[in-house]
Amino acid sequence: MEVFNFIPEKNHTAITIGIFDGVHVGHQKLIKRIVELAKKNGIESGVITFSPYPDEVLKEATGTVLTLDKERKNLMEGLGIDFMVVLKFSKELANLQAEDFARMLKRLNPMIIVLGTDFSFGKNRTGSVKTLREIFKDSLIEVISLVDAGGRVVKSSTIRNIISKGRMEEAALMLGRHYSVTGKI
């Protein structure tokens, strides 16, 4: 299964991987770190993400995303990334073994991979930072701790819950901006 149609212009990359729904302050910390490390090492910084939102495919849930794809792209570009690879999330991709997905990442030639402490990937979320360290022995793999805002760990699911209760100032603290909705009226 070949899902990457992107080839980096430079020999190496600094990447992070995730859904990044909301591009909240925790996501921003990861992205700023890969941009910083990429610049320091003269390589490209990139984000590997997915669309549609996995719950839309696996649980047939709709209306659960905090940011639309275009908004997410604009927010990430605003943080200075050089590229963004959006993988089409499907049941086939969800069933890919963690090791197989990690090997696919080799095409991006990551010198640096930055992840959150709660990162997991692959079928049944069996892949972990340890899996990536085994496959990318020559790469720097850095783990960033989860971010706390207002006494709570920042997670997209928490933000969705807070918004559903109308606590918009608390959501803004976790998002690093005011929450907004885009659409036709």
N, C-alpha and C positions, 0 to 999 in steps of 0.2 A: 504494500500500500504506500503510495507516494503522495504526500499531502503538501510538501513544500514546493512552491514555484518561485521562491525567492532565493537568490544567491548573493551573499554579501559582496560588496565591492572591494573591501579590504580582506586581508587574510584571516583575521580573527574577529570575533564579536564578544560583546558582553550582553547577556540576556537575562530576562526573568520570564517566568511562565505563570499564567493564571487566568482566571476569568475576568478579574478586575472590574466587576460590576460596581459602579459608583465612583471608581477611581478615588476612593476615600483616602484619609490621611495615612493609613497604613500602606496602601498601594503607592501613594506618592513617595513615601520613604524608600520603598524598594526601587522605584523608577529613578528617583534622584540619585540613588547610590550607583545604579548601573551606568547612568549618564556620567557621573563623576569618575568612576573607574575606567570607563571607555575613553574619556578625554585624557586621563592620566596615562593610559597605555597606547594612545593613538589608534584606537579601534572603533568600530561602530557599535552603538547601543541599540538594543531592540527588545521588543516585547512579543512574546508568543501568547496568543489569546484565542478565544473560541467564540463562534457564533453559529447558530443561535445559542442562547443561554442553555446550558445542559439540562436544567429542570424542565425546559420546554420540550425536550426530546425524550428524556427518561421518565418524567412524571406527567407529561402532557399538561404542565402548568403554564398558564398564560398570564401576562400582566405582572410578572414578578420582578422584572429588571428595574434597576434604579436609573440606568443610563442607556440610551439607544446607542447602537454601534457608531453612528456618526459623532455623537457627543463624546463617547468614550475615546474615539480616535483623536478628536480635537483636544480633549483634556490631556491625553498622553503626549501629543505633539507639543503642547504648551509647556510640558515638563522637559522637553529637549531631546526626545528619543530620535534616533536616525531612521529606524524602520519598525514596522509593526507587521507581524505575520498573523493573519486571522485564519484559523483552521475551521473548516466547516464541521461543526459538532454533529455527529451522527451516531446511531447505535453501533455501527461498524467501528468508529473511532473509540467509542466507549468500551468496546470489547477487546481493544488492542492491549496486549500484555505490556506492563510497565517497561520491561527491558527493551521491547520492540519500539515503543514510543521514544525512549531515551536514545536508542541507536539512530532513529530518524533525525534527532536533533543534531547529530554529528555533521549533517550537511551544512549547518550554520557555523560550524567550526568555532564553538564557544571556548574562549580562553577564560572567561569569567561567567559564572552563573550565580545570581543572587536570588534567594528565596526566603519566604517567611517560615517561621518555625512550624506552622501547621500545614505545610505543603505536602501534598500527596498526589499521585497521578496513576494512570493506567487502570486496567480492569479491576473493579472492586477496590480502587484506591490502594493497590498493593505496593506501588512505587513510592519511594521516599528519598530524602536527601542522601541516605546511605546508598541507595540504588545508583543515583547519579554519580556519587563519589567513586563507586566501583567501575562505572563505565567511562567516566571522564577523569581518569587518574592524573592527567597532566594539566587539568584546569583548576583554577581557583574557584571553590564553591563556598560562598559566604551565606550564612543564615542570619537573617535580621529578626529581632524579637518583635512580637506583636506590639502594636501601639495602644496606649491607654489614653482615653479622652473622657474627662468628666467622671473618672472612677470606673469606667467600663472599657473592656477590650473592644477595639474597633473591628467590626466585621460587617459585611454587607447584610447578612441576615438580621443582625441587631438593628442596623439602620432602617431596614424595611419595617421591622416591628415598631420602632420608635415613630416613624412617619405615619404608620397606620393608626397610631394613637394620637396623632396631631402634635407631637412634641418637636416642632420644627427647629427651635433653637438648639436643642440637643443634637438633632440630626446635622445641623449646620456645623456644629463643633466637630463631629466625626467625619463629615465630608470635606471640611476645610473650605467650604463655600455654602451659600444658601442652596437648598434643594429647589429644582425647577422641573417642570414638565413641558415637553415639546409635543405639539400635535395641532391638528386642525380643530377649529372651534365652529 
